[in-house]
Amino acid sequence: MEQRTVRETVIRQWANEVLPSLSGLVEIPALSQAFDSDWAQTGHLAAAVAHVKAWLAAREIPGATIDVVELDGRSPVLLLDVPATPGAEDKGTVLLYGHLDKQPPVGGWSEGLGPWTPVVKDGKLFGRGSADDGYAGYAATTALEAIREAGGAHARAVVLLETGEESGSPDLPAYLEHLSEKLGRVTFVVCLDSGGNDYERMWLTTSLRGLAQVHVTVRVLDSAQHSGLASGVVPSSFRVLRTLLDRLEDSATGEIKLAELNVEIPANRRGEAKATADSAPGAISNAFPTSGDTRTVAGEELELLLNNSWRPTLSVIGASGFPEPADAGNVLRDATTLALSFRLPPTADSAAALAAIEKALTTDVPYSATVELAGVEHADGWNAPDTASWLDTALGDVSEHVFGAPWRSVGLGGSIPFMGLLGEKYPEAQFLVTGALGPDSNAHVPDEWLNLAQAQRITEAVAHILDAHARS
C-alpha cells in the first residue's frame, strides 16, 4: 500500500472532515448513563449517535451500511459495516471499537476552556470526550478511507461505537450477543480507547487489571455512646476494622497478603515493562502530583510499572460513620464503614479473589463484632494473546515509517470492561488496543484534550495494520 497517499489522505481528512465534526461532538453533553439516570429522556446520547451517524453517511464508502441498534431499555450502539476489499473476503471481520458517552464535566476548567466548548490550541482539541474517546470512530473510518484511496486492502470492517463505556459497558454483553450472527467470525479487534506514556511512539495496551470492590461495615453498638463511659469496655469499630484490613494488606509495604489476589507475572509482560521503563524513564514515577516530600511506593521505575499493572493493590476509596473533625464529640461511634477497592492482576480470578476477601473480613472477627458487606462487585482483567507474526511485523513497520520510534506496551492499572468480554467471546482474534491518550491528556478531569498529531499518526498506523491483516 502506497504510504504517501495514506498519510496525505489522513492529514487532509482530519483537517477538513474530522476536526469540524469532532468539535461538534464535543459540544454535546452526552453523559454516560451512570451520570444521567434520565439519559433516554435527556436525549444527549441519541444526539451524539445522530451526529456521528450523519458524518458517516457523508463518507459514501461503497457498499457500507450504517445502523443504529437500540435494545429495549439499553443505550444505543452505532454500527458502520464496510465490506472487504476484493481478495480479502476470507479474512473474517475486523471489529473497530470506540464509544460516544462521556464522563461528567466537573469544575475547574482553565480560563477560556469548558467541557462542552471545543477549542483548538497548540495542536490540541480541548473539550470533554475529545480524547476519551470521541475521536475513535472518526479515526477508524478515516483509516478505512485511506486504505481504499491508497489501493490497499482490508477485511470486512465493522466500526462499533457504544454509549455506555464510561458506565462500565453494562449493555455491551447484550449487544454482542444480539449482533453475534451479524458480526460473524471476528479475527481482529482494534480498540482506540487507550494510549501511553508519551506522544513519540505507538503504545499498545497488552493487559488490564481486574477489580473487586466491597463496602465493609463493622458494628459494635446499637447506638453510639459517650467515649468516656464506653471506651475500654466496648471495642472501637475502627480498631476492629483496622485489624481486619491487616489480614488483607501489609500496611508497611502495601503488599496484598491473600494468595487468590496474586499471580506470577508472565516473562513477556515483565520484559515489555522493562523496555517501557528504559524508553520513557520517569514517565510513571513523575506522573502524579505527590504532596511535599512524598515518595513513590518503589524507587525503581520497573517495579512501579509492575505494581500498576500486574500486582494487586488496595485503595480505601470512601468512608462513613465519621463526623467532620470540627463536629466530633467525645463519642464511641456505633459503626465504621469503609469502601474497599482492589485492583487485581489481569489473569486473577476475580470471583475467587472476592470470595477470599469476604472470608477474611467475616471469619473470626475480633470481639465477635458484627460485620456487614454491601456494594459487592468484581470483574476479571484481560491479558492480550501472543502477537501473531503478521501483527508483529506490521507494528515494526509503522514504528519505523509512521512514528520513527519503536512501539512500546503498557499494562493499564485501570480497566476497560469490554476487553475481557471480547477476549472471551473471540478467543481466536488478535487484539490491537491503542489510542492517542497521553499521560497529560486529562481524561475524566478538567481540561481534557486530544493531541491532534498523535491522533493522526494513530489513524495512519491503523490503516497500515489493517492492510497487513488483510494480506496475512
JOMO-V587390 format. One record per run of one state. SS is the DSSP state (@ for helix, = for strand, . for the rest). FROM is the first residue (numbers start at 1). LEN is the number of residues. If there is no record, write none. Layout:
ss->SS from->FROM len->LEN
ss->SS from->FROM len->LEN
This chain:
ss->. from->1 len->2
ss->@ from->3 len->24
ss->. from->27 len->4
ss->= from->31 len->1
ss->. from->32 len->1
ss->@ from->33 len->3
ss->. from->36 len->3
ss->@ from->39 len->4
ss->. from->43 len->1
ss->@ from->44 len->14
ss->. from->58 len->7
ss->= from->65 len->5
ss->. from->70 len->7
ss->= from->77 len->6
ss->. from->83 len->10
ss->= from->93 len->7
ss->. from->100 len->2
ss->= from->102 len->1
ss->. from->103 len->11
ss->= from->114 len->1
ss->. from->115 len->2
ss->= from->117 len->1
ss->. from->118 len->1
ss->= from->119 len->3
ss->. from->122 len->2
ss->= from->124 len->3
ss->. from->127 len->3
ss->@ from->130 len->20
ss->. from->150 len->6
ss->= from->156 len->7
ss->. from->163 len->2
ss->@ from->165 len->3
ss->. from->168 len->4
ss->@ from->172 len->7
ss->. from->179 len->1
ss->@ from->180 len->4
ss->. from->184 len->2
ss->= from->186 len->6
ss->. from->192 len->3
ss->= from->195 len->1
ss->. from->196 len->7
ss->= from->203 len->6
ss->. from->209 len->1
ss->= from->210 len->10
ss->. from->220 len->5
ss->= from->225 len->2
ss->@ from->227 len->4
ss->= from->231 len->1
ss->. from->232 len->2
ss->= from->234 len->1
ss->. from->235 len->2
ss->@ from->237 len->12
ss->= from->249 len->1
ss->. from->250 len->6
ss->= from->256 len->1
ss->. from->257 len->2
ss->@ from->259 len->3
ss->. from->262 len->5
ss->@ from->267 len->13
ss->. from->280 len->21
ss->@ from->301 len->9
ss->. from->310 len->3
ss->= from->313 len->8
ss->. from->321 len->4
ss->@ from->325 len->3
ss->. from->328 len->3
ss->= from->331 len->2
ss->. from->333 len->2
ss->= from->335 len->10
ss->. from->345 len->5
ss->@ from->350 len->13
ss->. from->363 len->3
ss->@ from->366 len->3
ss->. from->369 len->1
ss->= from->370 len->10
ss->. from->380 len->2
ss->= from->382 len->2
ss->. from->384 len->5
ss->@ from->389 len->15
ss->. from->404 len->4
ss->= from->408 len->5
ss->. from->413 len->4
ss->@ from->417 len->9
ss->. from->426 len->4
ss->= from->430 len->4
ss->. from->434 len->3
ss->= from->437 len->1
ss->. from->438 len->11
ss->= from->449 len->3
ss->@ from->452 len->20
ss->. from->472 len->1
